[in-house]
Amino acid sequence: MSFCYQDLIVVFNQTFANSYNTRLERGHDEPIYLPADAKVRHHRILFAHGYFASALHEVAHWLLAGEARRQQEDYGYWYCPDGRDATQQAQFEAVEVKPQAIEWALSLCCGFAFNVSCDNLNGSVEPDRHAFKAKVREQALLYLKNGFPVRVQQLMAALSAYFQQPLPNAGDFTL
């Protein structure tokens, strides 16, 4: 199956553009979330270079952000770029577990291969991708057991229908 970021844009925007005044749009180098302002009247999730995986990841962050966070550029979150030391990498992974668990579920709804992102190619330590993926998997299984947030459920249903994929089950989250 070919994965075209335009399909993801269509599904996301059909699901949330009216109800949340938010649109998914192709960005350039760095992904960013921009709340509505005087120049652009809708909120924008901009993902990097037209990459399908980047779009899913940025959407996952939006799906987790509460109303107050969605009024701030990049949700007001801390971000330490590539080149993190061991402490910074641990902090990064701690805040990335939930969005990456959601990203994995969304990927399954599209039939798209998920790859965990440690996002630290130039860091002073080599991230343990396997251990991080295990934490992301554990969170995904918790979401399955306890229920994904409402907006996540809405998008999962829309993506599953569009891409003709079943909703994920526990057996889909394999290491």
Backbone torsions as a table, in degrees:
resi	resn	phi	psi	omega
1	MET	NA	138.2	177.2
2	SER	-90.7	135.8	-177.8
3	PHE	-111.4	112.7	-176.8
4	CYS	-109.1	122.5	-177.2
5	TYR	-57.9	-27.1	179.5
6	GLN	-61.4	-33.7	177.6
7	ASP	-63.6	-42.7	179.2
8	LEU	-64.7	-40.1	177.0
9	ILE	-59.9	-46.3	-179.2
10	VAL	-59.7	-49.0	-177.3
11	VAL	-64.8	-46.7	-179.8
12	PHE	-60.5	-49.2	-176.1
13	ASN	-66.2	-35.7	175.0
14	GLN	-64.6	-32.3	-176.5
15	THR	-81.9	-37.3	-169.4
16	PHE	-126.4	-11.5	-174.7
17	ALA	-58.9	-44.6	-178.6
18	ASN	-78.3	-46.9	-173.9
19	SER	-72.9	-28.4	-178.3
20	TYR	-123.1	5.9	-179.9
21	ASN	50.2	40.4	-176.1
22	THR	-129.1	137.0	178.9
23	ARG	-128.0	144.2	173.1
24	LEU	-91.1	130.1	-177.7
25	GLU	-138.6	148.2	175.8
26	ARG	-70.3	129.2	176.7
27	GLY	-106.1	-156.4	-178.4
28	HIS	-118.7	-114.2	-172.1
29	ASP	-67.6	-58.8	-174.4
30	GLU	-110.7	134.8	175.3
31	PRO	-70.0	152.1	179.4
32	ILE	-161.8	151.0	172.7
33	TYR	-106.9	129.1	-179.8
34	LEU	-123.8	119.3	177.0
35	PRO	-70.9	159.7	177.8
36	ALA	-56.5	149.3	177.5
37	ASP	-147.4	-167.1	-177.5
38	ALA	-65.6	-28.5	-178.1
39	LYS	-87.7	-38.9	-178.6
40	VAL	-124.5	118.6	-171.0
41	ARG	-83.9	-1.4	176.8
42	HIS	-121.3	155.6	175.3
43	HIS	-73.6	148.5	-177.3
44	ARG	-131.2	130.8	170.0
45	ILE	-103.2	109.7	-179.3
46	LEU	-103.3	123.9	179.9
47	PHE	-108.9	161.0	-170.6
48	ALA	-78.3	131.2	165.3
49	HIS	53.2	17.1	-178.2
50	GLY	75.2	20.9	179.2
51	TYR	-81.0	127.3	179.6
52	PHE	-57.9	-45.7	-179.1
53	ALA	-63.3	-38.7	178.3
54	SER	-63.7	-41.2	178.6
55	ALA	-61.8	-46.6	179.1
56	LEU	-60.5	-41.1	-178.4
57	HIS	-65.8	-46.1	-178.8
58	GLU	-66.7	-37.0	175.8
59	VAL	-62.9	-40.4	179.3
60	ALA	-59.3	-41.1	176.8
61	HIS	-62.4	-43.2	179.6
62	TRP	-62.6	-41.0	-178.0
63	LEU	-63.3	-27.6	178.9
64	LEU	-87.1	-25.6	-174.5
65	ALA	-70.8	132.9	176.1
66	GLY	-77.6	176.3	-177.0
67	GLU	-55.1	-48.0	-178.7
68	ALA	-63.2	-41.9	179.0
69	ARG	-63.7	-35.4	-178.2
70	ARG	-72.6	-3.0	175.9
71	GLN	-96.2	-0.2	-176.6
72	GLN	-116.5	144.7	175.7
73	GLU	-58.5	133.0	-176.7
74	ASP	49.3	31.0	176.7
75	TYR	62.9	10.3	-179.8
76	GLY	74.1	14.5	-176.8
77	TYR	-82.7	153.3	171.6
78	TRP	-73.6	140.0	171.7
79	TYR	-143.5	125.7	176.2
80	CYS	-107.2	119.2	-173.8
81	PRO	-68.7	173.6	176.9
82	ASP	-46.4	140.4	-177.4
83	GLY	108.8	22.0	-176.5
84	ARG	-75.0	150.3	171.3
85	ASP	-84.3	-178.0	-174.5
86	ALA	-60.7	-41.9	-179.8
87	THR	-66.6	-45.5	178.6
88	GLN	-63.6	-38.1	179.3
89	GLN	-66.0	-40.6	178.0
90	ALA	-62.9	-41.0	177.4
91	GLN	-64.1	-43.5	178.5
92	PHE	-58.6	-49.6	-178.1
93	GLU	-64.7	-35.9	179.3
94	ALA	-61.6	-39.4	179.9
95	VAL	-84.7	-13.6	-178.9
96	GLU	-92.5	-10.6	-176.3
97	VAL	-59.1	-50.6	-177.3
98	LYS	-66.2	-50.0	179.5
99	PRO	-62.3	-34.8	-180.0
100	GLN	-73.7	-29.0	173.7
101	ALA	-64.7	-41.7	177.6
102	ILE	-68.1	-42.3	177.0
103	GLU	-57.1	-41.5	179.7
104	TRP	-62.4	-45.2	178.7
105	ALA	-62.8	-43.2	178.5
106	LEU	-63.4	-40.4	177.9
107	SER	-58.7	-43.7	178.5
108	LEU	-62.0	-37.4	179.2
109	CYS	-66.2	-21.5	178.3
110	CYS	-97.1	-12.7	-172.3
111	GLY	75.7	24.8	-176.1
112	PHE	-103.0	136.4	-179.1
113	ALA	-68.4	127.4	178.6
114	PHE	-92.9	137.5	172.4
115	ASN	-128.5	124.3	177.4
116	VAL	-62.1	146.0	-179.5
117	SER	-118.9	113.6	174.3
118	CYS	-86.9	-19.4	169.3
119	ASP	51.5	48.4	-179.4
120	ASN	-148.8	59.2	-175.8
121	LEU	-66.4	-29.3	-176.8
122	ASN	-110.8	21.5	-178.2
123	GLY	-77.3	168.3	-179.5
124	SER	-79.7	-9.9	177.5
125	VAL	-129.0	150.0	175.3
126	GLU	-86.6	115.5	-179.6
127	PRO	-62.6	147.4	176.0
128	ASP	-88.8	89.6	-175.7
129	ARG	-60.0	-38.5	-178.1
130	HIS	-65.5	-45.4	179.8
131	ALA	-64.9	-40.2	179.1
132	PHE	-65.9	-42.7	179.0
133	LYS	-62.2	-36.4	177.9
134	ALA	-62.7	-38.8	177.6
135	LYS	-67.5	-40.6	178.4
136	VAL	-64.0	-41.8	178.3
137	ARG	-61.7	-45.1	179.7
138	GLU	-58.2	-41.3	178.5
139	GLN	-67.4	-41.1	178.5
140	ALA	-60.8	-41.5	178.7
141	LEU	-66.7	-35.7	174.3
142	LEU	-62.9	-43.0	176.6
143	TYR	-60.8	-42.7	178.0
144	LEU	-60.6	-43.1	-178.1
145	LYS	-69.3	-45.6	-173.0
146	ASN	-98.3	-9.6	-178.9
147	GLY	100.0	133.2	174.4
148	PHE	-73.8	154.6	173.8
149	PRO	-54.8	154.6	-172.6
150	VAL	-55.9	-48.8	-178.8
151	ARG	-64.1	-33.4	176.4
152	VAL	-63.8	-44.9	178.6
153	GLN	-60.1	-41.4	179.2
154	GLN	-60.4	-47.6	-178.0
155	LEU	-70.4	-38.2	177.3
156	MET	-58.3	-45.0	179.9
157	ALA	-63.1	-44.2	-179.0
158	ALA	-65.2	-43.2	178.9
159	LEU	-66.4	-42.7	179.3
160	SER	-59.5	-42.6	179.2
161	ALA	-67.2	-45.6	-177.3
162	TYR	-64.5	-46.6	-176.7
163	PHE	-90.5	1.7	179.0
164	GLN	53.9	50.7	178.1
165	GLN	-120.7	147.9	176.6
166	PRO	-71.4	156.9	171.6
167	LEU	-64.2	147.1	-177.1
168	PRO	-65.4	151.9	170.7
169	ASN	-128.6	172.7	-173.9
170	ALA	-56.1	-37.2	-179.0
171	GLY	-66.7	-15.8	-179.9
172	ASP	-77.8	-21.8	-177.5
173	PHE	-93.5	83.1	-176.8
174	THR	-108.0	148.6	179.3
175	LEU	-87.7	NA	NA
